[in-house]
């Protein structure tokens, strides 16, 4: 049985590190503006398995560091958390949501109505594309 709740930023760090950047120093997963974000965790049987961080501007919301433990990937947890984010952003009055998606994950976001932009970048050995969706 899974559930989603708001969590403090420090609870996201271990999963961010393990899933996204296991070869980098742990401090690299801590965002300078983590204290300004809203952080959510998806728990399965009270075990934190997926995390994401949201950063809101006036009518837009960016999500960052969306990570699900590898042993729990492909089971619908990421989809559950992303659907929750979309509803949360709408409830917060946002009309736009976006992320810097890893190129290899762009298909996942497309399934939820996100579109690729022409804005791309590379960092830490990964290629990224900005993906966005109107709400």
C-alpha positions in Angstrom: 0.0 0.0 0.0 1.5 3.3 -1.1 0.9 6.9 0.0 2.5 10.3 -0.8 3.3 12.9 1.8 5.3 16.1 2.0 8.8 15.5 3.5 11.8 17.6 4.6 14.4 18.1 1.9 17.0 16.0 3.7 14.9 12.9 3.3 15.3 13.2 -0.5 19.1 13.2 -0.5 19.8 9.6 0.1 17.5 8.4 -2.8 18.7 11.2 -5.1 22.3 10.1 -4.5 21.7 6.4 -4.9 19.5 6.6 -8.0 20.8 9.7 -9.9 24.4 10.3 -9.0 25.9 7.3 -7.1 29.4 8.1 -8.5 29.4 11.7 -7.2 30.1 13.0 -3.8 27.0 13.0 -1.6 27.0 16.8 -1.2 26.4 17.1 -5.0 22.7 16.0 -4.6 21.9 18.8 -2.2 20.4 21.8 -4.1 21.4 25.3 -3.0 17.7 26.2 -3.0 16.4 23.0 -1.3 15.1 25.1 1.6 12.8 27.0 -0.9 11.3 23.8 -2.3 8.4 21.6 -1.5 9.4 18.0 -1.3 7.3 14.9 -1.7 8.0 11.3 -0.9 6.1 8.2 -2.0 6.1 5.5 0.6 5.4 1.8 0.0 4.5 0.1 3.3 6.0 3.0 5.1 9.3 2.8 3.3 10.4 5.8 1.3 11.0 4.7 -2.3 10.4 7.7 -4.6 11.1 11.4 -4.1 10.7 14.7 -6.0 11.3 18.4 -5.3 9.1 21.3 -6.5 10.0 24.9 -7.0 7.2 27.4 -7.6 7.3 30.8 -9.3 4.2 32.9 -9.9 2.2 30.6 -12.2 4.8 27.9 -13.0 6.3 25.0 -11.1 9.5 23.2 -11.8 10.1 19.7 -10.5 13.6 18.4 -9.9 15.5 15.4 -8.7 12.6 12.9 -9.4 14.0 9.5 -8.4 12.6 6.1 -7.6 14.7 3.4 -6.1 15.8 1.0 -8.9 14.2 -2.1 -7.3 10.8 -0.3 -7.3 11.0 1.2 -10.9 8.6 -0.1 -13.5 5.8 -0.7 -10.9 3.8 2.5 -11.4 5.2 4.4 -8.4 6.8 7.1 -10.5 3.5 7.5 -12.5 1.6 7.8 -9.2 3.9 10.5 -7.9 3.9 12.4 -11.2 0.1 12.4 -11.3 0.1 13.7 -7.8 2.5 16.6 -8.8 0.2 17.5 -11.7 -2.8 17.8 -9.4 -0.8 19.6 -6.7 0.5 22.2 -9.3 -3.1 22.8 -10.5 -4.3 23.2 -6.9 -1.6 25.7 -6.3 -2.8 27.8 -9.2 -0.1 27.0 -11.6 -0.8 26.9 -15.3 2.6 25.4 -16.4 4.9 22.7 -15.1 8.3 21.7 -16.4 11.5 19.8 -15.7 15.0 19.2 -17.0 14.5 15.6 -18.1 17.2 13.2 -18.8 17.0 12.4 -22.6 16.6 8.7 -21.9 13.5 9.5 -19.7 11.7 11.8 -22.1 9.4 9.0 -23.2 8.1 8.6 -19.7 7.2 12.3 -19.4 5.6 12.3 -22.9 3.1 9.7 -21.6 1.8 12.4 -19.2 1.4 15.1 -21.8 4.8 16.8 -21.5 6.4 18.1 -24.7 10.1 18.5 -25.4 11.4 22.0 -26.0 14.5 22.8 -28.1 16.4 23.6 -24.9 19.0 20.9 -24.2 22.1 20.6 -22.0 24.6 18.1 -20.6 25.9 17.7 -17.1 27.6 15.0 -15.1 27.6 12.7 -18.0 23.9 13.0 -18.9 22.0 14.7 -21.7 18.9 16.7 -20.7 16.0 18.3 -22.4 13.5 20.7 -20.9 10.1 19.2 -21.0 6.9 21.2 -20.2 3.2 20.8 -19.9 0.4 23.3 -19.7 -2.1 22.6 -16.9 
